[in-house]
Amino acid sequence: MSESEKPIKVVDRRLFTADGQVRAEAQAELAAPDPAPEPAAPAPEPAPAEVAPATSPAFLRLLDMLAQTAALYMEGFPDPATGRRQVDLAGARQIVDSLLALREKTRGRLSFEESDALEGLLGELQLAFTRLAGAPQPKPPVPPPAARRG
């Protein structure tokens, strides 16, 4: 049969007739007792879904702040007395160690973006620190002899 040849069957499901009387089919349904509900078996507890944590902008700002501080320590900052740049490897090491501890304590609880940012930052800082710590330290320049007056 094609689409147009299929018979259409209309079923009247109203409870009342046109005169306002209860239909016989509806009266039979209303008179029948409600089936007793089956006791519901306790639903098994669903396994906790692995929900990816949301990315925290505050955590990413913390990582950025620590990265800037470590970069400042490794680039050196001017000594107020001499004006020469002083590299603070101990300070940079503390930042790297803090980031390593942060990674260990937050393992499995970071979003992909947070974990990716932390791992990338640690890799870059550790590489820069290793290069800086392994490089021979330049000797401070010898001040020129004092000019004689007289």
Secondary structure as GFF3:
##gff-version 3
##sequence-region A 1 150
A	DSSP	three_ten_helix	3	5	.	.	.	ID=ss1
A	DSSP	alpha_helix	24	31	.	.	.	ID=ss2
A	DSSP	alpha_helix	57	75	.	.	.	ID=ss3
A	DSSP	beta_strand	77	78	.	.	.	ID=ss4
A	DSSP	beta_strand	85	86	.	.	.	ID=ss5
A	DSSP	alpha_helix	89	105	.	.	.	ID=ss6
A	DSSP	alpha_helix	112	134	.	.	.	ID=ss7
###
